[in-house]
Amino acid sequence: MEAKLKEVSQEKDDLAKKNLSCETELKQVEAKLTQVEEENDNLAKNNKSWETDVKQLKDQMREKEEKFSKDLAEEHLSCETKVHLMEIILQEEEKKSDNMVHKNLIGGNELKVVQAKLEEAKETMRNLVKENQSNVKQKDMKVQQLENDLDEQEKKFSEDLAEKHQSWETQLKQVEAKCKQVQKQKNHLVQIKKSWETDVKQLKDQMREPEQKLSEDLAEKHQSWETKASLLETEIKEVTQEKEDLAQRLQSQATEFKEIQAQLHKAENENNLIWETKVQQLEEEMKEQKEKCSRDLTQKHQSWETAVHLMETQLKQAKDEKDD
């Protein structure tokens, strides 16, 4: 029964740990869900901000188009006015020229001057018309470029917004699925916990009678244990005293060991000094032996040279005697 109770208690503890782990994981998932919702809100705010920016860009483009149209109309009106004035001046000059020709009031040179002024006025009018057309063309190109840039920005923003929105929706679905799974596991663990609590309660009820009997047995054995404890305390005191005596002996032996080490170190130093003296003596003896050997070799070498010379002399004499 005790083993069964321990097993049930262990399983209960494991179940509590699993429940705590599931609750922790559920809190993490809820926190992640909250974070995703906040980021989704931020994305919506950013989307609104982008829409506001696009609207502002469109308004700015509209204002620039209106201003450009107004400026173009004013310049066109100004050019038309200038052309009209030049035409009036030209007509007046032509009339003056015709009148002057018919009336013969001016000479040939004056007529050439008037014609040159007339040609200059025509050239000025043509230049103004060309300049006006060039300005209109450049402004049309600028307007087209601005419209293209705006379309490209709107397209890019729409693509980025669609990708982010799809990514956030996917993450949100994953988090929601994980949250449901964890909640399902938590409910399952709660049911298991209730079942285990019921089993533990039944086991406790079954164990109550054996526990009472065990308490009575323990009370009976407690007196015997006190006697044994007293004996053990006495033995512990004896062992403690022996331990202290042993510590003192070890301390004494350690002191003796240190003295022996000092003596050994001193003897080693003395031996080293003796060996150094002996080595020096041996080196001196070796030196003397080398010198003596060198002298002996020199003497022997001279003796051998004398003997060889003598042998050569005797050999020569023998050859001479043989020849005779």
C-alpha beads as a LAMMPS data file, in Angstrom:
LAMMPS data file: protein, C-alpha beads

324 atoms
323 bonds

1 atom types
1 bond types

-500.0 500.0 xlo xhi
-500.0 500.0 ylo yhi
-500.0 500.0 zlo zhi

Masses

1 110.0

Atoms # bond

1 1 1 0.000 0.000 0.000
2 1 1 2.844 2.379 0.858
3 1 1 4.469 1.690 -2.513
4 1 1 1.153 2.337 -4.257
5 1 1 0.707 5.584 -2.302
6 1 1 4.233 6.721 -3.220
7 1 1 3.587 5.847 -6.848
8 1 1 0.318 7.786 -6.841
9 1 1 2.001 10.750 -5.127
10 1 1 4.795 10.716 -7.706
11 1 1 2.300 10.573 -10.561
12 1 1 0.354 13.388 -8.933
13 1 1 3.520 15.508 -8.742
14 1 1 4.313 14.720 -12.379
15 1 1 0.769 15.666 -13.324
16 1 1 1.110 18.946 -11.416
17 1 1 4.371 19.672 -13.237
18 1 1 2.749 18.913 -16.600
19 1 1 -0.210 21.108 -15.684
20 1 1 2.147 23.933 -14.694
21 1 1 4.087 23.465 -17.935
22 1 1 0.866 23.585 -19.959
23 1 1 -0.282 26.708 -18.120
24 1 1 3.091 28.320 -18.776
25 1 1 2.908 27.378 -22.446
26 1 1 -0.669 28.675 -22.616
27 1 1 0.450 31.993 -21.103
28 1 1 3.263 32.178 -23.653
29 1 1 0.832 31.478 -26.487
30 1 1 -1.590 34.085 -25.132
31 1 1 1.270 36.574 -24.882
32 1 1 2.265 35.738 -28.463
33 1 1 -1.358 36.168 -29.560
34 1 1 -1.494 39.552 -27.828
35 1 1 1.763 40.526 -29.513
36 1 1 0.427 39.459 -32.909
37 1 1 -2.770 41.442 -32.325
38 1 1 -0.726 44.512 -31.347
39 1 1 1.461 44.116 -34.424
40 1 1 -1.681 43.666 -36.536
41 1 1 -3.048 46.906 -35.056
42 1 1 0.271 48.607 -35.787
43 1 1 0.107 47.256 -39.332
44 1 1 -3.399 48.655 -39.684
45 1 1 -2.143 52.013 -38.373
46 1 1 0.760 51.892 -40.809
47 1 1 -1.679 50.999 -43.576
48 1 1 -3.788 53.994 -42.635
49 1 1 -0.654 56.130 -42.531
50 1 1 0.335 54.908 -46.004
51 1 1 -3.148 55.645 -47.304
52 1 1 -2.870 59.139 -45.807
53 1 1 0.538 59.617 -47.453
54 1 1 -0.801 58.432 -50.811
55 1 1 -3.770 60.758 -50.459
56 1 1 -1.436 63.637 -49.638
57 1 1 0.718 62.782 -52.668
58 1 1 -2.363 62.712 -54.866
59 1 1 -3.487 66.077 -53.442
60 1 1 -0.013 67.499 -54.050
61 1 1 -0.054 66.136 -57.608
62 1 1 -3.484 67.633 -58.152
63 1 1 -2.297 71.020 -56.844
64 1 1 0.801 70.868 -59.068
65 1 1 -1.312 69.924 -62.095
66 1 1 -3.729 72.775 -61.392
67 1 1 -0.845 75.209 -60.886
68 1 1 0.867 73.943 -64.023
69 1 1 -2.353 74.244 -66.014
70 1 1 -2.873 77.742 -64.662
71 1 1 0.731 78.763 -65.436
72 1 1 0.481 77.159 -68.861
73 1 1 -2.755 79.007 -69.559
74 1 1 -1.212 82.290 -68.390
75 1 1 1.899 81.730 -70.498
76 1 1 -0.232 80.708 -73.460
77 1 1 -2.356 83.820 -73.009
78 1 1 0.787 85.906 -72.670
79 1 1 2.251 84.354 -75.828
80 1 1 -1.010 84.852 -77.691
81 1 1 -1.087 88.460 -76.478
82 1 1 2.504 88.998 -77.620
83 1 1 1.786 87.361 -80.977
84 1 1 -1.332 89.474 -81.340
85 1 1 0.638 92.621 -80.517
86 1 1 3.364 91.619 -82.955
87 1 1 0.755 90.978 -85.629
88 1 1 -0.767 94.414 -84.956
89 1 1 2.690 96.012 -85.098
90 1 1 3.464 94.061 -88.251
91 1 1 0.232 95.164 -89.852
92 1 1 0.938 98.753 -88.864
93 1 1 4.455 98.528 -90.266
94 1 1 3.149 96.967 -93.465
95 1 1 0.581 99.743 -93.756
96 1 1 3.264 102.326 -93.097
97 1 1 5.491 100.676 -95.643
98 1 1 2.748 100.556 -98.226
99 1 1 1.875 104.172 -97.575
100 1 1 5.484 105.208 -97.765
101 1 1 6.012 103.296 -101.004
102 1 1 2.936 104.686 -102.606
103 1 1 3.634 108.230 -101.515
104 1 1 7.327 107.989 -102.343
105 1 1 8.075 109.790 -99.094
106 1 1 10.971 107.533 -98.154
107 1 1 13.968 106.330 -100.050
108 1 1 15.198 102.846 -100.806
109 1 1 17.375 102.627 -97.662
110 1 1 14.517 103.479 -95.341
111 1 1 12.421 100.792 -97.024
112 1 1 15.152 98.183 -96.356
113 1 1 15.296 99.238 -92.705
114 1 1 11.569 98.835 -92.361
115 1 1 11.681 95.437 -94.075
116 1 1 14.545 94.348 -91.747
117 1 1 12.523 95.392 -88.683
118 1 1 9.557 93.541 -90.093
119 1 1 11.644 90.373 -90.647
120 1 1 13.132 90.703 -87.133
121 1 1 9.656 90.963 -85.635
122 1 1 8.570 87.823 -87.522
123 1 1 11.663 85.930 -86.320
124 1 1 10.993 87.021 -82.713
125 1 1 7.424 85.796 -82.992
126 1 1 8.574 82.422 -84.370
127 1 1 11.109 82.051 -81.516
128 1 1 8.437 82.832 -78.945
129 1 1 6.167 80.198 -80.460
130 1 1 8.981 77.580 -80.418
131 1 1 9.938 78.440 -76.831
132 1 1 6.324 78.171 -75.744
133 1 1 5.981 74.755 -77.409
134 1 1 9.258 73.551 -75.806
135 1 1 8.137 74.670 -72.326
136 1 1 4.795 72.972 -72.787
137 1 1 6.513 69.740 -73.899
138 1 1 8.929 69.766 -70.921
139 1 1 6.131 70.345 -68.449
140 1 1 4.092 67.559 -70.048
141 1 1 7.093 65.234 -69.624
142 1 1 7.468 66.261 -65.952
143 1 1 3.790 65.638 -65.308
144 1 1 4.031 62.216 -66.988
145 1 1 7.126 61.332 -64.917
146 1 1 5.379 62.353 -61.686
147 1 1 2.356 60.260 -62.623
148 1 1 4.579 57.247 -63.403
149 1 1 6.432 57.615 -60.072
150 1 1 3.153 57.868 -58.211
151 1 1 1.768 54.763 -59.956
152 1 1 4.952 52.815 -59.184
153 1 1 4.853 53.832 -55.498
154 1 1 1.184 52.881 -55.244
155 1 1 1.886 49.490 -56.876
156 1 1 4.882 48.758 -54.618
157 1 1 2.977 49.820 -51.512
158 1 1 0.026 47.598 -52.479
159 1 1 2.309 44.586 -53.018
160 1 1 4.158 45.125 -49.694
161 1 1 0.888 45.612 -47.863
162 1 1 -0.582 42.431 -49.376
163 1 1 2.517 40.371 -48.443
164 1 1 2.581 41.690 -44.850
165 1 1 -1.152 41.182 -44.447
166 1 1 -0.916 37.573 -45.689
167 1 1 2.090 36.885 -43.415
168 1 1 0.324 38.286 -40.345
169 1 1 -2.841 36.329 -41.125
170 1 1 -0.794 33.111 -41.398
171 1 1 0.984 33.774 -38.077
172 1 1 -2.300 34.659 -36.404
173 1 1 -3.887 31.398 -37.606
174 1 1 -0.883 29.396 -36.356
175 1 1 -1.025 31.061 -32.940
176 1 1 -4.772 30.508 -32.673
177 1 1 -4.346 26.818 -33.607
178 1 1 -1.566 26.452 -31.012
179 1 1 -3.738 28.174 -28.403
180 1 1 -6.621 25.787 -29.090
181 1 1 -4.298 22.788 -28.878
182 1 1 -2.838 23.928 -25.550
183 1 1 -6.306 24.642 -24.157
184 1 1 -7.397 21.146 -25.207
185 1 1 -4.357 19.613 -23.482
186 1 1 -5.060 21.680 -20.382
187 1 1 -8.665 20.451 -20.211
188 1 1 -7.460 16.870 -20.627
189 1 1 -4.939 17.339 -17.809
190 1 1 -7.631 18.841 -15.578
191 1 1 -9.757 15.725 -16.065
192 1 1 -6.777 13.473 -15.319
193 1 1 -5.996 15.553 -12.223
194 1 1 -9.547 15.149 -10.911
195 1 1 -9.372 11.392 -11.490
196 1 1 -6.032 11.154 -9.664
197 1 1 -7.316 13.253 -6.747
198 1 1 -10.216 10.811 -6.369
199 1 1 -7.831 7.838 -6.411
200 1 1 -5.541 9.509 -3.861
201 1 1 -8.445 10.218 -1.549
202 1 1 -9.540 6.569 -1.706
203 1 1 -6.007 5.377 -1.013
204 1 1 -5.700 7.744 1.953
205 1 1 -8.927 6.350 3.383
206 1 1 -7.582 2.825 2.905
207 1 1 -4.238 3.771 4.464
208 1 1 -5.701 5.434 7.570
209 1 1 -6.065 2.157 9.521
210 1 1 -2.556 0.849 8.646
211 1 1 -1.155 4.259 9.621
212 1 1 -2.764 4.041 13.058
213 1 1 -1.327 0.559 13.539
214 1 1 2.037 1.796 12.332
215 1 1 1.915 4.676 14.839
216 1 1 1.307 2.248 17.683
217 1 1 4.182 0.033 16.546
218 1 1 6.412 3.077 16.277
219 1 1 5.515 4.153 19.826
220 1 1 6.468 0.719 21.110
221 1 1 9.714 0.706 19.189
222 1 1 10.545 4.307 20.121
223 1 1 11.675 3.308 23.626
224 1 1 13.929 0.615 22.183
225 1 1 15.318 3.135 19.727
226 1 1 16.098 5.600 22.539
227 1 1 18.159 2.913 24.291
228 1 1 19.991 2.152 21.090
229 1 1 20.505 5.875 20.532
230 1 1 22.092 6.233 23.998
231 1 1 24.474 3.370 23.218
232 1 1 25.284 4.931 19.886
233 1 1 26.034 8.283 21.538
234 1 1 28.469 6.559 23.909
235 1 1 30.166 4.828 20.990
236 1 1 30.298 8.119 19.104
237 1 1 32.023 9.803 22.060
238 1 1 34.592 7.007 22.195
239 1 1 35.185 7.218 18.467
240 1 1 35.504 11.008 18.733
241 1 1 38.136 10.643 21.479
242 1 1 40.032 8.118 19.363
243 1 1 39.802 10.503 16.443
244 1 1 41.294 13.332 18.513
245 1 1 44.119 11.051 19.730
246 1 1 44.773 10.016 16.157
247 1 1 44.863 13.672 15.089
248 1 1 47.449 14.434 17.779
249 1 1 49.575 11.475 16.678
250 1 1 49.291 12.599 13.075
251 1 1 50.364 16.105 14.058
252 1 1 53.360 14.692 15.958
253 1 1 54.276 12.492 13.005
254 1 1 53.954 15.479 10.681
255 1 1 56.408 17.429 12.867
256 1 1 58.839 14.513 12.845
257 1 1 58.409 14.189 9.092
258 1 1 59.286 17.871 8.638
259 1 1 62.420 17.422 10.793
260 1 1 63.431 14.352 8.775
261 1 1 62.868 16.303 5.557
262 1 1 65.094 19.114 6.886
263 1 1 67.826 16.632 7.833
264 1 1 67.486 14.896 4.482
265 1 1 67.729 18.239 2.693
266 1 1 70.836 19.109 4.735
267 1 1 72.401 15.707 3.967
268 1 1 71.632 16.176 0.284
269 1 1 73.359 19.560 0.335
270 1 1 76.394 18.052 2.093
271 1 1 76.468 15.137 -0.358
272 1 1 76.236 17.554 -3.256
273 1 1 79.200 19.516 -1.852
274 1 1 81.215 16.301 -1.359
275 1 1 80.389 15.150 -4.874
276 1 1 81.354 18.511 -6.311
277 1 1 84.725 18.271 -4.476
278 1 1 85.246 14.731 -5.738
279 1 1 84.362 15.728 -9.284
280 1 1 86.825 18.607 -9.116
281 1 1 89.533 16.261 -7.811
282 1 1 88.754 13.754 -10.555
283 1 1 88.952 16.499 -13.158
284 1 1 92.360 17.569 -11.821
285 1 1 93.562 13.953 -11.785
286 1 1 92.288 13.489 -15.346
287 1 1 94.149 16.605 -16.364
288 1 1 97.367 15.295 -14.797
289 1 1 96.865 11.900 -16.445
290 1 1 96.348 13.596 -19.812
291 1 1 99.524 15.631 -19.399
292 1 1 101.492 12.539 -18.297
293 1 1 100.071 10.548 -21.202
294 1 1 101.025 13.319 -23.613
295 1 1 104.581 13.344 -22.252
296 1 1 104.808 9.546 -22.467
297 1 1 103.503 9.601 -26.029
298 1 1 106.066 12.246 -26.969
299 1 1 108.891 10.203 -25.455
300 1 1 107.654 7.014 -27.102
301 1 1 107.311 8.833 -30.433
302 1 1 110.895 10.028 -30.212
303 1 1 112.023 6.515 -29.241
304 1 1 110.162 5.033 -32.204
305 1 1 111.666 7.583 -34.550
306 1 1 115.182 6.702 -33.260
307 1 1 114.472 2.987 -33.658
308 1 1 113.163 3.477 -37.189
309 1 1 116.164 5.589 -38.111
310 1 1 118.447 2.911 -36.678
311 1 1 116.639 0.187 -38.619
312 1 1 116.914 2.190 -41.829
313 1 1 120.647 2.660 -41.228
314 1 1 121.143 -1.035 -40.573
315 1 1 119.114 -1.917 -43.685
316 1 1 121.195 0.411 -45.793
317 1 1 124.416 -1.075 -44.416
318 1 1 123.123 -4.553 -45.145
319 1 1 122.336 -3.588 -48.745
320 1 1 125.759 -2.050 -49.147
321 1 1 127.420 -5.177 -47.786
322 1 1 125.345 -7.312 -50.137
323 1 1 126.403 -5.249 -53.130
324 1 1 130.044 -5.560 -52.162

Bonds

1 1 1 2
2 1 2 3
3 1 3 4
4 1 4 5
5 1 5 6
6 1 6 7
7 1 7 8
8 1 8 9
9 1 9 10
10 1 10 11
11 1 11 12
12 1 12 13
13 1 13 14
14 1 14 15
15 1 15 16
16 1 16 17
17 1 17 18
18 1 18 19
19 1 19 20
20 1 20 21
21 1 21 22
22 1 22 23
23 1 23 24
24 1 24 25
25 1 25 26
26 1 26 27
27 1 27 28
28 1 28 29
29 1 29 30
30 1 30 31
31 1 31 32
32 1 32 33
33 1 33 34
34 1 34 35
35 1 35 36
36 1 36 37
37 1 37 38
38 1 38 39
39 1 39 40
40 1 40 41
41 1 41 42
42 1 42 43
43 1 43 44
44 1 44 45
45 1 45 46
46 1 46 47
47 1 47 48
48 1 48 49
49 1 49 50
50 1 50 51
51 1 51 52
52 1 52 53
53 1 53 54
54 1 54 55
55 1 55 56
56 1 56 57
57 1 57 58
58 1 58 59
59 1 59 60
60 1 60 61
61 1 61 62
62 1 62 63
63 1 63 64
64 1 64 65
65 1 65 66
66 1 66 67
67 1 67 68
68 1 68 69
69 1 69 70
70 1 70 71
71 1 71 72
72 1 72 73
73 1 73 74
74 1 74 75
75 1 75 76
76 1 76 77
77 1 77 78
78 1 78 79
79 1 79 80
80 1 80 81
81 1 81 82
82 1 82 83
83 1 83 84
84 1 84 85
85 1 85 86
86 1 86 87
87 1 87 88
88 1 88 89
89 1 89 90
90 1 90 91
91 1 91 92
92 1 92 93
93 1 93 94
94 1 94 95
95 1 95 96
96 1 96 97
97 1 97 98
98 1 98 99
99 1 99 100
100 1 100 101
101 1 101 102
102 1 102 103
103 1 103 104
104 1 104 105
105 1 105 106
106 1 106 107
107 1 107 108
108 1 108 109
109 1 109 110
110 1 110 111
111 1 111 112
112 1 112 113
113 1 113 114
114 1 114 115
115 1 115 116
116 1 116 117
117 1 117 118
118 1 118 119
119 1 119 120
120 1 120 121
121 1 121 122
122 1 122 123
123 1 123 124
124 1 124 125
125 1 125 126
126 1 126 127
127 1 127 128
128 1 128 129
129 1 129 130
130 1 130 131
131 1 131 132
132 1 132 133
133 1 133 134
134 1 134 135
135 1 135 136
136 1 136 137
137 1 137 138
138 1 138 139
139 1 139 140
140 1 140 141
141 1 141 142
142 1 142 143
143 1 143 144
144 1 144 145
145 1 145 146
146 1 146 147
147 1 147 148
148 1 148 149
149 1 149 150
150 1 150 151
151 1 151 152
152 1 152 153
153 1 153 154
154 1 154 155
155 1 155 156
156 1 156 157
157 1 157 158
158 1 158 159
159 1 159 160
160 1 160 161
161 1 161 162
162 1 162 163
163 1 163 164
164 1 164 165
165 1 165 166
166 1 166 167
167 1 167 168
168 1 168 169
169 1 169 170
170 1 170 171
171 1 171 172
172 1 172 173
173 1 173 174
174 1 174 175
175 1 175 176
176 1 176 177
177 1 177 178
178 1 178 179
179 1 179 180
180 1 180 181
181 1 181 182
182 1 182 183
183 1 183 184
184 1 184 185
185 1 185 186
186 1 186 187
187 1 187 188
188 1 188 189
189 1 189 190
190 1 190 191
191 1 191 192
192 1 192 193
193 1 193 194
194 1 194 195
195 1 195 196
196 1 196 197
197 1 197 198
198 1 198 199
199 1 199 200
200 1 200 201
201 1 201 202
202 1 202 203
203 1 203 204
204 1 204 205
205 1 205 206
206 1 206 207
207 1 207 208
208 1 208 209
209 1 209 210
210 1 210 211
211 1 211 212
212 1 212 213
213 1 213 214
214 1 214 215
215 1 215 216
216 1 216 217
217 1 217 218
218 1 218 219
219 1 219 220
220 1 220 221
221 1 221 222
222 1 222 223
223 1 223 224
224 1 224 225
225 1 225 226
226 1 226 227
227 1 227 228
228 1 228 229
229 1 229 230
230 1 230 231
231 1 231 232
232 1 232 233
233 1 233 234
234 1 234 235
235 1 235 236
236 1 236 237
237 1 237 238
238 1 238 239
239 1 239 240
240 1 240 241
241 1 241 242
242 1 242 243
243 1 243 244
244 1 244 245
245 1 245 246
246 1 246 247
247 1 247 248
248 1 248 249
249 1 249 250
250 1 250 251
251 1 251 252
252 1 252 253
253 1 253 254
254 1 254 255
255 1 255 256
256 1 256 257
257 1 257 258
258 1 258 259
259 1 259 260
260 1 260 261
261 1 261 262
262 1 262 263
263 1 263 264
264 1 264 265
265 1 265 266
266 1 266 267
267 1 267 268
268 1 268 269
269 1 269 270
270 1 270 271
271 1 271 272
272 1 272 273
273 1 273 274
274 1 274 275
275 1 275 276
276 1 276 277
277 1 277 278
278 1 278 279
279 1 279 280
280 1 280 281
281 1 281 282
282 1 282 283
283 1 283 284
284 1 284 285
285 1 285 286
286 1 286 287
287 1 287 288
288 1 288 289
289 1 289 290
290 1 290 291
291 1 291 292
292 1 292 293
293 1 293 294
294 1 294 295
295 1 295 296
296 1 296 297
297 1 297 298
298 1 298 299
299 1 299 300
300 1 300 301
301 1 301 302
302 1 302 303
303 1 303 304
304 1 304 305
305 1 305 306
306 1 306 307
307 1 307 308
308 1 308 309
309 1 309 310
310 1 310 311
311 1 311 312
312 1 312 313
313 1 313 314
314 1 314 315
315 1 315 316
316 1 316 317
317 1 317 318
318 1 318 319
319 1 319 320
320 1 320 321
321 1 321 322
322 1 322 323
323 1 323 324
